[in-house]
Amino acid sequence: MLPPVHRLTDPDSFRVAVRQGRRAGSSRLVVHLWQGDGAGPARVGFVVSKAVGPAVVRNRVKRRLRHLARESLGELPGAAVLVVRANPAAAEATYQELGADLDRCLQRVSS
């Protein structure tokens, strides 16, 4: 579980990260990273639409992504906003495949 201080819940922050942030994608995930100019911790939000599958599948994908993102919090710059969007292919992916995709996308948007 992500600590509450690292959760992204503000719709405006989601919008800014998606529209103004750097983007990298794979067949299973799309990652948007916006490096905020203020002070504070990095925050992470997730978008898992109904196209991914029924509620049980969407929640499983969200749980996996949340756990993987928690492990990657140290790599994010301070005050960064990260939005992770799951594509329908994420429903069939294993935990290791999602982790590899997330790491690859984070490396591309961070450089």
NUDOMI-999271 format. One record per residue (C-alpha): residue number from 1; residue in one letter; y, x, z. Coordinates in nm, 2 decimals, decimal comma. Each point is the difference from the previous one (the first is absolute). Layout:
+-----+--------+--------+--------+--------+
! num ! residu !      y !      x !      z !
+-----+--------+--------+--------+--------+
! NUM !      a !      Y !      X !      Z !
...
+-----+--------+--------+--------+--------+
END
This chain:
+-----+--------+--------+--------+--------+
! num ! residu !      y !      x !      z !
+-----+--------+--------+--------+--------+
!   1 !      m !   0,00 !   0,00 !   0,00 !
!   2 !      l !   0,35 !   0,12 !  -0,07 !
!   3 !      p !   0,23 !   0,03 !   0,29 !
!   4 !      p !   0,27 !  -0,27 !   0,00 !
!   5 !      v !   0,28 !   0,26 !  -0,06 !
!   6 !      h !  -0,17 !   0,10 !  -0,33 !
!   7 !      r !  -0,05 !  -0,35 !  -0,14 !
!   8 !      l !   0,22 !  -0,12 !  -0,28 !
!   9 !      t !   0,08 !  -0,37 !   0,04 !
!  10 !      d !   0,35 !  -0,03 !  -0,14 !
!  11 !      p !   0,01 !  -0,16 !  -0,35 !
!  12 !      d !   0,31 !   0,19 !  -0,09 !
!  13 !      s !  -0,17 !   0,33 !   0,07 !
!  14 !      f !  -0,29 !  -0,10 !  -0,22 !
!  15 !      r !   0,24 !  -0,09 !  -0,28 !
!  16 !      v !   0,19 !   0,33 !   0,03 !
!  17 !      a !  -0,31 !   0,21 !   0,00 !
!  18 !      v !  -0,15 !  -0,17 !  -0,30 !
!  19 !      r !   0,32 !   0,00 !  -0,21 !
!  20 !      q !   0,15 !   0,33 !   0,10 !
!  21 !      g !  -0,29 !   0,21 !   0,12 !
!  22 !      r !  -0,23 !   0,24 !  -0,19 !
!  23 !      r !  -0,32 !  -0,16 !  -0,13 !
!  24 !      a !  -0,35 !   0,13 !  -0,07 !
!  25 !      g !  -0,30 !  -0,20 !  -0,08 !
!  26 !      s !  -0,37 !   0,00 !  -0,06 !
!  27 !      s !  -0,25 !  -0,26 !  -0,11 !
!  28 !      r !  -0,03 !  -0,13 !   0,36 !
!  29 !      l !   0,34 !   0,07 !   0,16 !
!  30 !      v !   0,37 !   0,03 !  -0,07 !
!  31 !      v !   0,22 !   0,19 !   0,25 !
!  32 !      h !   0,37 !  -0,03 !   0,03 !
!  33 !      l !   0,18 !   0,26 !   0,21 !
!  34 !      w !   0,37 !  -0,03 !   0,09 !
!  35 !      q !   0,14 !   0,28 !   0,21 !
!  36 !      g !   0,26 !  -0,17 !   0,23 !
!  37 !      d !   0,31 !   0,18 !   0,09 !
!  38 !      g !   0,01 !  -0,12 !   0,36 !
!  39 !      a !  -0,18 !   0,12 !   0,31 !
!  40 !      g !  -0,32 !  -0,16 !   0,13 !
!  41 !      p !  -0,37 !   0,01 !  -0,06 !
!  42 !      a !  -0,18 !  -0,04 !  -0,33 !
!  43 !      r !  -0,10 !  -0,36 !  -0,06 !
!  44 !      v !  -0,29 !  -0,14 !  -0,21 !
!  45 !      g !  -0,05 !  -0,34 !  -0,16 !
!  46 !      f !  -0,28 !  -0,15 !  -0,20 !
!  47 !      v !  -0,02 !  -0,25 !  -0,29 !
!  48 !      v !  -0,34 !  -0,15 !  -0,07 !
!  49 !      s !   0,03 !  -0,30 !  -0,23 !
!  50 !      k !  -0,25 !  -0,28 !  -0,06 !
!  51 !      a !  -0,10 !   0,17 !  -0,32 !
!  52 !      v !  -0,19 !   0,25 !   0,21 !
!  53 !      g !  -0,24 !  -0,27 !   0,13 !
!  54 !      p !  -0,05 !  -0,26 !   0,26 !
!  55 !      a !   0,14 !   0,04 !   0,35 !
!  56 !      v !  -0,30 !   0,19 !   0,14 !
!  57 !      v !   0,03 !   0,26 !  -0,28 !
!  58 !      r !   0,38 !   0,03 !   0,03 !
!  59 !      n !  -0,02 !   0,05 !   0,38 !
!  60 !      r !  -0,27 !   0,27 !  -0,04 !
!  61 !      v !   0,21 !   0,19 !  -0,26 !
!  62 !      k !   0,31 !  -0,03 !   0,23 !
!  63 !      r !  -0,20 !   0,13 !   0,30 !
!  64 !      r !  -0,13 !   0,30 !  -0,20 !
!  65 !      l !   0,35 !   0,08 !  -0,14 !
!  66 !      r !   0,16 !  -0,03 !   0,35 !
!  67 !      h !  -0,24 !   0,25 !   0,14 !
!  68 !      l !   0,04 !   0,24 !  -0,28 !
!  69 !      a !   0,38 !  -0,03 !   0,01 !
!  70 !      r !  -0,01 !   0,07 !   0,38 !
!  71 !      e !  -0,17 !   0,33 !  -0,08 !
!  72 !      s !   0,27 !   0,09 !  -0,25 !
!  73 !      l !   0,31 !  -0,08 !   0,21 !
!  74 !      g !   0,05 !   0,37 !   0,09 !
!  75 !      e !   0,04 !   0,09 !  -0,37 !
!  76 !      l !   0,28 !  -0,25 !  -0,06 !
!  77 !      p !   0,36 !   0,12 !   0,04 !
!  78 !      g !   0,20 !  -0,15 !   0,28 !
!  79 !      a !   0,15 !  -0,35 !  -0,06 !
!  80 !      a !  -0,21 !  -0,04 !  -0,31 !
!  81 !      v !  -0,11 !  -0,35 !  -0,11 !
!  82 !      l !  -0,35 !  -0,01 !  -0,16 !
!  83 !      v !  -0,12 !  -0,31 !  -0,18 !
!  84 !      v !  -0,37 !  -0,01 !  -0,10 !
!  85 !      r !  -0,10 !  -0,27 !  -0,25 !
!  86 !      a !  -0,37 !  -0,06 !  -0,06 !
!  87 !      n !  -0,12 !  -0,09 !  -0,35 !
!  88 !      p !  -0,30 !  -0,22 !  -0,06 !
!  89 !      a !  -0,22 !   0,30 !  -0,04 !
!  90 !      a !   0,05 !   0,09 !   0,37 !
!  91 !      a !  -0,23 !  -0,29 !   0,09 !
!  92 !      e !  -0,30 !   0,19 !  -0,13 !
!  93 !      a !   0,11 !   0,35 !   0,12 !
!  94 !      t !  -0,16 !   0,18 !   0,29 !
!  95 !      y !   0,20 !   0,14 !   0,29 !
!  96 !      q !  -0,03 !   0,35 !  -0,14 !
!  97 !      e !   0,12 !  -0,11 !  -0,35 !
!  98 !      l !   0,30 !  -0,17 !   0,15 !
!  99 !      g !   0,07 !   0,31 !   0,21 !
! 100 !      a !  -0,02 !   0,23 !  -0,30 !
! 101 !      d !   0,23 !  -0,23 !  -0,20 !
! 102 !      l !   0,26 !  -0,03 !   0,28 !
! 103 !      d !   0,00 !   0,38 !   0,05 !
! 104 !      r !   0,04 !   0,06 !  -0,37 !
! 105 !      c !   0,29 !  -0,25 !  -0,03 !
! 106 !      l !   0,17 !   0,13 !   0,31 !
! 107 !      q !  -0,01 !   0,36 !  -0,14 !
! 108 !      r !   0,16 !  -0,12 !  -0,33 !
! 109 !      v !   0,29 !  -0,19 !   0,16 !
! 110 !      s !   0,07 !   0,27 !   0,26 !
! 111 !      s !   0,04 !   0,28 !  -0,24 !
+-----+--------+--------+--------+--------+
END
